[in-house]
């Protein structure tokens, strides 16, 4: 069985959720065994155009660019989950 694909995206926000994600330390290795991380602001991908199983989005839409990024991200996620406060 193929591993589910996971992606993350950040909009207008403090980036704290992504920092907390990194703060799970060695559990990142366990996560990597369970899922493939396809896109994240932590990598250098500028465009996101592949289909993933779960997308995690952090932050809000403060401008037109954020709205555009969110719409593009949503198109490529089977399930979209908003994280953060």
Biopython code that builds the backbone (N, CA, C, O; Angstrom):
import numpy as np
from Bio.PDB.StructureBuilder import StructureBuilder

atoms = [
    (1, "UNK", "N", (0.835, -1.175, 0.000)),
    (1, "UNK", "CA", (0.000, 0.000, 0.000)),
    (1, "UNK", "C", (0.889, 1.252, 0.000)),
    (1, "UNK", "O", (1.840, 1.355, 0.775)),
    (2, "UNK", "N", (0.564, 2.178, -0.867)),
    (2, "UNK", "CA", (1.350, 3.412, -0.961)),
    (2, "UNK", "C", (1.108, 4.303, 0.252)),
    (2, "UNK", "O", (0.021, 4.323, 0.829)),
    (3, "UNK", "N", (2.141, 5.030, 0.615)),
    (3, "UNK", "CA", (2.010, 5.966, 1.729)),
    (3, "UNK", "C", (1.153, 7.155, 1.294)),
    (3, "UNK", "O", (1.245, 7.600, 0.150)),
    (4, "UNK", "N", (0.321, 7.672, 2.203)),
    (4, "UNK", "CA", (-0.433, 8.881, 1.857)),
    (4, "UNK", "C", (0.524, 10.056, 1.667)),
    (4, "UNK", "O", (1.577, 10.132, 2.300)),
    (5, "UNK", "N", (0.134, 10.959, 0.786)),
    (5, "UNK", "CA", (0.941, 12.147, 0.529)),
    (5, "UNK", "C", (0.400, 13.301, 1.357)),
    (5, "UNK", "O", (-0.808, 13.534, 1.411)),
    (6, "UNK", "N", (1.308, 14.018, 1.997)),
    (6, "UNK", "CA", (0.978, 15.127, 2.877)),
    (6, "UNK", "C", (1.665, 16.386, 2.363)),
    (6, "UNK", "O", (2.812, 16.343, 1.916)),
    (7, "UNK", "N", (0.952, 17.509, 2.431)),
    (7, "UNK", "CA", (1.535, 18.794, 2.046)),
    (7, "UNK", "C", (1.113, 19.844, 3.062)),
    (7, "UNK", "O", (0.063, 19.723, 3.694)),
    (8, "UNK", "N", (1.929, 20.865, 3.215)),
    (8, "UNK", "CA", (1.581, 21.971, 4.099)),
    (8, "UNK", "C", (1.732, 23.288, 3.349)),
    (8, "UNK", "O", (2.487, 23.397, 2.383)),
    (9, "UNK", "N", (0.998, 24.270, 3.818)),
    (9, "UNK", "CA", (0.992, 25.582, 3.183)),
    (9, "UNK", "C", (0.824, 26.633, 4.269)),
    (9, "UNK", "O", (0.107, 26.406, 5.244)),
    (10, "UNK", "N", (1.464, 27.760, 4.116)),
    (10, "UNK", "CA", (1.277, 28.845, 5.074)),
    (10, "UNK", "C", (0.825, 30.099, 4.347)),
    (10, "UNK", "O", (1.312, 30.418, 3.262)),
    (11, "UNK", "N", (-0.109, 30.798, 4.958)),
    (11, "UNK", "CA", (-0.626, 32.053, 4.411)),
    (11, "UNK", "C", (-0.187, 33.172, 5.358)),
    (11, "UNK", "O", (0.923, 33.132, 5.888)),
    (12, "UNK", "N", (-1.051, 34.170, 5.575)),
    (12, "UNK", "CA", (-0.722, 35.251, 6.510)),
    (12, "UNK", "C", (-0.808, 34.702, 7.927)),
    (12, "UNK", "O", (-1.895, 34.374, 8.403)),
    (13, "UNK", "N", (0.294, 34.605, 8.579)),
    (13, "UNK", "CA", (0.326, 34.069, 9.931)),
    (13, "UNK", "C", (1.724, 34.169, 10.500)),
    (13, "UNK", "O", (2.612, 34.777, 9.903)),
    (14, "UNK", "N", (1.904, 33.575, 11.639)),
    (14, "UNK", "CA", (3.177, 33.715, 12.353)),
    (14, "UNK", "C", (4.162, 32.579, 12.065)),
    (14, "UNK", "O", (5.303, 32.628, 12.523)),
    (15, "UNK", "N", (3.739, 31.563, 11.317)),
    (15, "UNK", "CA", (4.575, 30.410, 10.980)),
    (15, "UNK", "C", (4.825, 29.508, 12.184)),
    (15, "UNK", "O", (5.641, 28.590, 12.115)),
    (16, "UNK", "N", (4.125, 29.768, 13.286)),
    (16, "UNK", "CA", (4.319, 28.990, 14.506)),
    (16, "UNK", "C", (3.935, 27.532, 14.375)),
    (16, "UNK", "O", (4.586, 26.668, 14.963)),
    (17, "UNK", "N", (2.885, 27.239, 13.612)),
    (17, "UNK", "CA", (2.466, 25.841, 13.452)),
    (17, "UNK", "C", (3.529, 25.028, 12.719)),
    (17, "UNK", "O", (3.766, 23.868, 13.055)),
    (18, "UNK", "N", (4.164, 25.629, 11.728)),
    (18, "UNK", "CA", (5.232, 24.919, 11.030)),
    (18, "UNK", "C", (6.438, 24.712, 11.945)),
    (18, "UNK", "O", (7.102, 23.678, 11.878)),
    (19, "UNK", "N", (6.710, 25.674, 12.779)),
    (19, "UNK", "CA", (7.811, 25.511, 13.734)),
    (19, "UNK", "C", (7.481, 24.411, 14.742)),
    (19, "UNK", "O", (8.356, 23.632, 15.121)),
    (20, "UNK", "N", (6.223, 24.345, 15.175)),
    (20, "UNK", "CA", (5.803, 23.273, 16.086)),
    (20, "UNK", "C", (5.902, 21.918, 15.404)),
    (20, "UNK", "O", (6.247, 20.921, 16.038)),
    (21, "UNK", "N", (5.600, 21.882, 14.111)),
    (21, "UNK", "CA", (5.715, 20.651, 13.335)),
    (21, "UNK", "C", (7.162, 20.153, 13.373)),
    (21, "UNK", "O", (7.405, 18.959, 13.550)),
    (22, "UNK", "N", (8.108, 21.058, 13.208)),
    (22, "UNK", "CA", (9.525, 20.675, 13.272)),
    (22, "UNK", "C", (9.938, 20.266, 14.675)),
    (22, "UNK", "O", (10.882, 19.497, 14.854)),
    (23, "UNK", "N", (9.235, 20.780, 15.659)),
    (23, "UNK", "CA", (9.595, 20.540, 17.056)),
    (23, "UNK", "C", (9.192, 19.147, 17.553)),
    (23, "UNK", "O", (9.375, 18.832, 18.728)),
    (24, "UNK", "N", (8.642, 18.313, 16.658)),
    (24, "UNK", "CA", (8.319, 16.952, 17.100)),
    (24, "UNK", "C", (9.552, 16.049, 17.030)),
    (24, "UNK", "O", (9.481, 14.851, 17.302)),
    (25, "UNK", "N", (10.668, 16.645, 16.664)),
    (25, "UNK", "CA", (11.982, 15.999, 16.717)),
    (25, "UNK", "C", (12.014, 14.635, 16.033)),
    (25, "UNK", "O", (11.679, 14.518, 14.854)),
    (26, "UNK", "N", (12.421, 13.599, 16.780)),
    (26, "UNK", "CA", (12.608, 12.273, 16.180)),
    (26, "UNK", "C", (11.308, 11.665, 15.666)),
    (26, "UNK", "O", (11.341, 10.721, 14.876)),
    (27, "UNK", "N", (10.171, 12.186, 16.098)),
    (27, "UNK", "CA", (8.899, 11.675, 15.576)),
    (27, "UNK", "C", (8.716, 12.038, 14.108)),
    (27, "UNK", "O", (7.871, 11.455, 13.430)),
    (28, "UNK", "N", (9.505, 13.003, 13.606)),
    (28, "UNK", "CA", (9.491, 13.298, 12.172)),
    (28, "UNK", "C", (9.928, 12.078, 11.372)),
    (28, "UNK", "O", (9.423, 11.837, 10.275)),
    (29, "UNK", "N", (10.859, 11.313, 11.915)),
    (29, "UNK", "CA", (11.316, 10.093, 11.241)),
    (29, "UNK", "C", (10.177, 9.086, 11.175)),
    (29, "UNK", "O", (9.970, 8.451, 10.141)),
    (30, "UNK", "N", (9.440, 8.936, 12.267)),
    (30, "UNK", "CA", (8.280, 8.041, 12.274)),
    (30, "UNK", "C", (7.232, 8.512, 11.274)),
    (30, "UNK", "O", (6.641, 7.701, 10.562)),
    (31, "UNK", "N", (7.002, 9.822, 11.221)),
    (31, "UNK", "CA", (6.040, 10.374, 10.272)),
    (31, "UNK", "C", (6.479, 10.091, 8.839)),
    (31, "UNK", "O", (5.653, 9.759, 7.989)),
    (32, "UNK", "N", (7.769, 10.220, 8.573)),
    (32, "UNK", "CA", (8.295, 9.964, 7.231)),
    (32, "UNK", "C", (8.102, 8.509, 6.816)),
    (32, "UNK", "O", (8.010, 8.213, 5.624)),
    (33, "UNK", "N", (8.040, 7.608, 7.778)),
    (33, "UNK", "CA", (7.786, 6.203, 7.470)),
    (33, "UNK", "C", (6.316, 5.961, 7.139)),
    (33, "UNK", "O", (5.982, 4.994, 6.454)),
    (34, "UNK", "N", (5.437, 6.838, 7.624)),
    (34, "UNK", "CA", (3.996, 6.663, 7.434)),
    (34, "UNK", "C", (3.431, 7.465, 6.271)),
    (34, "UNK", "O", (2.425, 7.069, 5.682)),
    (35, "UNK", "N", (4.062, 8.583, 5.932)),
    (35, "UNK", "CA", (3.535, 9.469, 4.891)),
    (35, "UNK", "C", (4.679, 10.141, 4.147)),
    (35, "UNK", "O", (5.771, 10.321, 4.687)),
    (36, "UNK", "N", (4.409, 10.510, 2.893)),
    (36, "UNK", "CA", (5.372, 11.267, 2.096)),
    (36, "UNK", "C", (5.026, 12.742, 2.197)),
    (36, "UNK", "O", (3.883, 13.126, 1.948)),
    (37, "UNK", "N", (5.987, 13.570, 2.556)),
    (37, "UNK", "CA", (5.790, 15.011, 2.614)),
    (37, "UNK", "C", (6.143, 15.579, 1.250)),
    (37, "UNK", "O", (7.315, 15.653, 0.881)),
    (38, "UNK", "N", (5.113, 15.982, 0.500)),
    (38, "UNK", "CA", (5.321, 16.424, -0.877)),
    (38, "UNK", "C", (5.637, 17.906, -1.023)),
    (38, "UNK", "O", (6.420, 18.289, -1.892)),
    (39, "UNK", "N", (5.036, 18.743, -0.185)),
    (39, "UNK", "CA", (5.273, 20.178, -0.302)),
    (39, "UNK", "C", (5.140, 20.817, 1.055)),
    (39, "UNK", "O", (4.276, 20.457, 1.854)),
    (40, "UNK", "N", (6.003, 21.764, 1.300)),
    (40, "UNK", "CA", (5.983, 22.493, 2.559)),
    (40, "UNK", "C", (6.742, 23.795, 2.354)),
    (40, "UNK", "O", (7.638, 23.852, 1.512)),
    (41, "UNK", "N", (6.405, 24.845, 3.103)),
    (41, "UNK", "CA", (7.218, 26.062, 3.016)),
    (41, "UNK", "C", (8.657, 25.811, 3.468)),
    (41, "UNK", "O", (9.536, 26.648, 3.263)),
    (42, "UNK", "N", (8.882, 24.666, 4.074)),
    (42, "UNK", "CA", (10.223, 24.332, 4.534)),
    (42, "UNK", "C", (11.112, 23.856, 3.391)),
    (42, "UNK", "O", (12.334, 23.813, 3.529)),
    (43, "UNK", "N", (10.493, 23.495, 2.247)),
    (43, "UNK", "CA", (11.284, 23.153, 1.063)),
    (43, "UNK", "C", (11.333, 24.382, 0.155)),
    (43, "UNK", "O", (10.913, 25.465, 0.561)),
    (44, "UNK", "N", (11.829, 24.231, -1.039)),
    (44, "UNK", "CA", (11.998, 25.397, -1.906)),
    (44, "UNK", "C", (11.086, 25.355, -3.128)),
    (44, "UNK", "O", (11.358, 26.029, -4.121)),
    (45, "UNK", "N", (10.008, 24.572, -3.070)),
    (45, "UNK", "CA", (9.102, 24.504, -4.213)),
    (45, "UNK", "C", (8.286, 25.790, -4.303)),
    (45, "UNK", "O", (7.682, 26.217, -3.319)),
    (46, "UNK", "N", (8.269, 26.397, -5.468)),
    (46, "UNK", "CA", (7.512, 27.634, -5.662)),
    (46, "UNK", "C", (6.107, 27.347, -6.184)),
    (46, "UNK", "O", (5.168, 28.077, -5.868)),
    (47, "UNK", "N", (5.959, 26.305, -6.969)),
    (47, "UNK", "CA", (4.659, 25.916, -7.518)),
    (47, "UNK", "C", (4.226, 24.600, -6.904)),
    (47, "UNK", "O", (5.050, 23.733, -6.613)),
    (48, "UNK", "N", (2.939, 24.463, -6.714)),
    (48, "UNK", "CA", (2.397, 23.227, -6.158)),
    (48, "UNK", "C", (1.308, 22.742, -7.092)),
    (48, "UNK", "O", (0.223, 23.322, -7.140)),
    (49, "UNK", "N", (1.585, 21.687, -7.832)),
    (49, "UNK", "CA", (0.613, 21.219, -8.810)),
    (49, "UNK", "C", (0.455, 19.702, -8.824)),
    (49, "UNK", "O", (0.033, 19.134, -9.830)),
    (50, "UNK", "N", (0.790, 19.042, -7.715)),
    (50, "UNK", "CA", (0.589, 17.602, -7.645)),
    (50, "UNK", "C", (-0.518, 17.298, -6.636)),
    (50, "UNK", "O", (-0.708, 18.038, -5.670)),
    (51, "UNK", "N", (-1.234, 16.221, -6.863)),
    (51, "UNK", "CA", (-2.336, 15.840, -5.991)),
    (51, "UNK", "C", (-1.795, 15.156, -4.741)),
    (51, "UNK", "O", (-0.963, 14.254, -4.828)),
    (52, "UNK", "N", (-2.277, 15.594, -3.573)),
    (52, "UNK", "CA", (-1.894, 14.974, -2.309)),
    (52, "UNK", "C", (-3.154, 14.524, -1.579)),
    (52, "UNK", "O", (-4.256, 14.990, -1.870)),
    (53, "UNK", "N", (-2.978, 13.619, -0.635)),
    (53, "UNK", "CA", (-4.114, 13.110, 0.127)),
    (53, "UNK", "C", (-4.585, 14.103, 1.184)),
    (53, "UNK", "O", (-5.784, 14.337, 1.331)),
    (54, "UNK", "N", (-3.643, 14.684, 1.914)),
    (54, "UNK", "CA", (-3.990, 15.604, 3.000)),
    (54, "UNK", "C", (-3.154, 16.871, 2.888)),
    (54, "UNK", "O", (-1.932, 16.814, 2.750)),
    (55, "UNK", "N", (-3.820, 18.002, 2.948)),
    (55, "UNK", "CA", (-3.148, 19.291, 2.972)),
    (55, "UNK", "C", (-3.427, 19.991, 4.286)),
    (55, "UNK", "O", (-4.570, 20.047, 4.739)),
    (56, "UNK", "N", (-2.386, 20.523, 4.895)),
    (56, "UNK", "CA", (-2.516, 21.299, 6.129)),
    (56, "UNK", "C", (-2.206, 22.750, 5.798)),
    (56, "UNK", "O", (-1.128, 23.059, 5.291)),
    (57, "UNK", "N", (-3.149, 23.638, 6.082)),
    (57, "UNK", "CA", (-2.944, 25.061, 5.787)),
    (57, "UNK", "C", (-2.936, 25.851, 7.088)),
    (57, "UNK", "O", (-3.788, 25.660, 7.955)),
    (58, "UNK", "N", (-1.972, 26.729, 7.203)),
    (58, "UNK", "CA", (-1.804, 27.576, 8.388)),
    (58, "UNK", "C", (-1.958, 29.032, 7.974)),
    (58, "UNK", "O", (-1.479, 29.434, 6.913)),
    (59, "UNK", "N", (-2.618, 29.814, 8.799)),
    (59, "UNK", "CA", (-2.736, 31.246, 8.559)),
    (59, "UNK", "C", (-4.036, 31.604, 7.870)),
    (59, "UNK", "O", (-4.838, 30.736, 7.523)),
    (60, "UNK", "N", (-4.227, 32.877, 7.682)),
    (60, "UNK", "CA", (-5.453, 33.389, 7.076)),
    (60, "UNK", "C", (-5.171, 34.071, 5.754)),
    (60, "UNK", "O", (-4.020, 34.256, 5.357)),
    (61, "UNK", "N", (-6.242, 34.438, 5.087)),
    (61, "UNK", "CA", (-6.141, 35.134, 3.802)),
    (61, "UNK", "C", (-6.183, 36.639, 4.048)),
    (61, "UNK", "O", (-7.246, 37.200, 4.318)),
    (62, "UNK", "N", (-5.042, 37.281, 3.954)),
    (62, "UNK", "CA", (-4.949, 38.714, 4.222)),
    (62, "UNK", "C", (-4.958, 39.551, 2.947)),
    (62, "UNK", "O", (-5.162, 40.764, 2.996)),
    (63, "UNK", "N", (-4.735, 38.896, 1.798)),
    (63, "UNK", "CA", (-4.693, 39.643, 0.538)),
    (63, "UNK", "C", (-5.027, 38.707, -0.623)),
    (63, "UNK", "O", (-5.242, 37.511, -0.425)),
    (64, "UNK", "N", (-5.066, 39.257, -1.821)),
    (64, "UNK", "CA", (-5.411, 38.479, -3.016)),
    (64, "UNK", "C", (-4.422, 37.343, -3.271)),
    (64, "UNK", "O", (-4.809, 36.266, -3.724)),
    (65, "UNK", "N", (-3.164, 37.585, -2.982)),
    (65, "UNK", "CA", (-2.157, 36.536, -3.179)),
    (65, "UNK", "C", (-2.462, 35.327, -2.291)),
    (65, "UNK", "O", (-2.392, 34.187, -2.749)),
    (66, "UNK", "N", (-2.798, 35.573, -1.029)),
    (66, "UNK", "CA", (-3.142, 34.473, -0.118)),
    (66, "UNK", "C", (-4.348, 33.698, -0.627)),
    (66, "UNK", "O", (-4.374, 32.469, -0.557)),
    (67, "UNK", "N", (-5.350, 34.411, -1.140)),
    (67, "UNK", "CA", (-6.549, 33.756, -1.688)),
    (67, "UNK", "C", (-6.157, 32.874, -2.866)),
    (67, "UNK", "O", (-6.617, 31.738, -2.973)),
    (68, "UNK", "N", (-5.316, 33.388, -3.743)),
    (68, "UNK", "CA", (-4.856, 32.614, -4.902)),
    (68, "UNK", "C", (-4.096, 31.363, -4.458)),
    (68, "UNK", "O", (-4.345, 30.269, -4.965)),
    (69, "UNK", "N", (-3.174, 31.525, -3.515)),
    (69, "UNK", "CA", (-2.389, 30.386, -3.017)),
    (69, "UNK", "C", (-3.310, 29.340, -2.401)),
    (69, "UNK", "O", (-3.148, 28.147, -2.657)),
    (70, "UNK", "N", (-4.273, 29.774, -1.593)),
    (70, "UNK", "CA", (-5.195, 28.838, -0.952)),
    (70, "UNK", "C", (-6.036, 28.091, -1.982)),
    (70, "UNK", "O", (-6.231, 26.882, -1.855)),
    (71, "UNK", "N", (-6.528, 28.778, -2.984)),
    (71, "UNK", "CA", (-7.340, 28.112, -4.028)),
    (71, "UNK", "C", (-6.518, 27.079, -4.794)),
    (71, "UNK", "O", (-6.995, 25.976, -5.059)),
    (72, "UNK", "N", (-5.297, 27.431, -5.147)),
    (72, "UNK", "CA", (-4.429, 26.480, -5.846)),
    (72, "UNK", "C", (-4.114, 25.283, -4.959)),
    (72, "UNK", "O", (-4.109, 24.143, -5.423)),
    (73, "UNK", "N", (-3.855, 25.543, -3.694)),
    (73, "UNK", "CA", (-3.543, 24.469, -2.756)),
    (73, "UNK", "C", (-4.748, 23.546, -2.606)),
    (73, "UNK", "O", (-4.601, 22.324, -2.617)),
    (74, "UNK", "N", (-5.943, 24.129, -2.465)),
    (74, "UNK", "CA", (-7.164, 23.335, -2.280)),
    (74, "UNK", "C", (-7.423, 22.425, -3.474)),
    (74, "UNK", "O", (-7.843, 21.282, -3.300)),
    (75, "UNK", "N", (-7.177, 22.917, -4.672)),
    (75, "UNK", "CA", (-7.397, 22.116, -5.884)),
    (75, "UNK", "C", (-6.585, 20.827, -5.872)),
    (75, "UNK", "O", (-6.974, 19.839, -6.495)),
    (76, "UNK", "N", (-5.469, 20.835, -5.168)),
    (76, "UNK", "CA", (-4.546, 19.703, -5.196)),
    (76, "UNK", "C", (-4.569, 18.840, -3.945)),
    (76, "UNK", "O", (-3.723, 17.961, -3.784)),
    (77, "UNK", "N", (-5.540, 19.083, -3.047)),
    (77, "UNK", "CA", (-5.643, 18.317, -1.802)),
    (77, "UNK", "C", (-6.985, 17.589, -1.743)),
    (77, "UNK", "O", (-8.039, 18.209, -1.878)),
    (78, "UNK", "N", (-6.940, 16.282, -1.541)),
    (78, "UNK", "CA", (-8.198, 15.538, -1.373)),
    (78, "UNK", "C", (-8.910, 15.983, -0.109)),
    (78, "UNK", "O", (-10.127, 16.165, -0.103)),
    (79, "UNK", "N", (-8.143, 16.160, 0.969)),
    (79, "UNK", "CA", (-8.662, 16.643, 2.251)),
    (79, "UNK", "C", (-7.829, 17.851, 2.645)),
    (79, "UNK", "O", (-6.599, 17.807, 2.594)),
    (80, "UNK", "N", (-8.497, 18.929, 3.036)),
    (80, "UNK", "CA", (-7.793, 20.132, 3.476)),
    (80, "UNK", "C", (-8.136, 20.399, 4.935)),
    (80, "UNK", "O", (-9.309, 20.443, 5.309)),
    (81, "UNK", "N", (-7.107, 20.577, 5.754)),
    (81, "UNK", "CA", (-7.282, 20.815, 7.184)),
    (81, "UNK", "C", (-6.629, 22.145, 7.537)),
    (81, "UNK", "O", (-5.471, 22.391, 7.198)),
    (82, "UNK", "N", (-7.382, 22.995, 8.218)),
    (82, "UNK", "CA", (-6.843, 24.256, 8.706)),
    (82, "UNK", "C", (-6.256, 24.027, 10.092)),
    (82, "UNK", "O", (-6.910, 23.445, 10.957)),
    (83, "UNK", "N", (-5.027, 24.480, 10.305)),
    (83, "UNK", "CA", (-4.373, 24.317, 11.607)),
    (83, "UNK", "C", (-4.010, 25.686, 12.163)),
    (83, "UNK", "O", (-3.841, 26.643, 11.407)),
    (84, "UNK", "N", (-3.892, 25.777, 13.455)),
    (84, "UNK", "CA", (-3.484, 27.017, 14.100)),
    (84, "UNK", "C", (-4.615, 27.674, 14.848)),
    (84, "UNK", "O", (-5.732, 27.162, 14.920)),
    (85, "UNK", "N", (-4.296, 28.814, 15.397)),
    (85, "UNK", "CA", (-5.277, 29.540, 16.209)),
    (85, "UNK", "C", (-6.031, 30.550, 15.378)),
    (85, "UNK", "O", (-6.897, 31.253, 15.896)),
]
sb = StructureBuilder()
sb.init_structure("model")
sb.init_model(0)
sb.init_chain("A")
sb.init_seg("    ")
for serial, (resi, resn, name, xyz) in enumerate(atoms, 1):
    if name == "N":
        sb.init_residue(resn, " ", resi, " ")
    sb.init_atom(name, np.array(xyz, "f"), 0.0, 1.0, " ", f" {name:<3s}", serial, name[0])
structure = sb.get_structure()
